[in-house]
């Protein structure tokens, strides 16, 4: 009898301990979810279900409502938080399942029945609707799951809309303009905006949203007509200054739609990286220089005058002064590396009028045996005057090497 009472007492003690542990996990989970939602800009937009799931539909689609026993495919990522560290247990994986299947965690089954085909969702599933007090190969027991997923629709139209909306959601620096297109400037030109009916020349690189190359065109002429395909590109051109480079993103219905072209599959979301090619030489100078800096990953600041000075070899001794004479190797090119001038072991006064002002300035930053590359806007070169093979308002590149200095 005493043994029986002891066993009953032990059982009750274990049960109470387990209950208190579960309660403490639940309290910790409540606090975790609250803190997580507080860190999100849209945390107050999450909907809480009666069961305790929190979910937010990032992009609501026009597809049919998901039903029990329906076969679905999702693209999903999931993580849990442990000791304030975000730990992913899956990233960007495709998962196919039947809604309501007993092998699927209850929380995911429940959320699916609240969604439409093509929806993109962020869901927080409490541990009691996930794996509870059991652990899996890569998820600890009592883990709250944070799952981000979108339903991969069998309707290609819905699927491409989901792809486009998801892309915009994940790229906050892209500006959406009147639902016609989305874009951001790579660099802004100094010219005026264009108008309907204007004919202009552009260069462009056309890709899908995941950067799969379709074509590159160096010089393409078109007349702005917002009724022509791709209409989003024509709308964008009305908002871009002459000489600018920008990326324009467009959903398939504002590109080439269900018809596509010989190069573009039907229902393709697209990205045009475009640059407006100006006939105005000043605008062209600015645009060409910005493109060169971009393509060569030159991000340093200029001098006060506007020169880009790139040291290739430091040299030794004191800096050159305005009263010095120098023997230098000098080579000048345009931005496309077409050489217009070269002189080896040539002697100049630093302030010689034979040297453009940008080269004079650069010499004062150099020492014996130093080497440098300088990039000059036209105002530090020949400005509005053509020279040799160079047209007016040409950006210049010089390669300099100091062979000797005379004080």
Order of alpha helices (4+ residues) and beta strands (2+ residues): alpha-beta-beta-beta-beta-alpha-beta-beta-alpha-beta-beta-beta-beta-alpha-beta-beta-alpha-beta-beta-beta-alpha-beta-beta
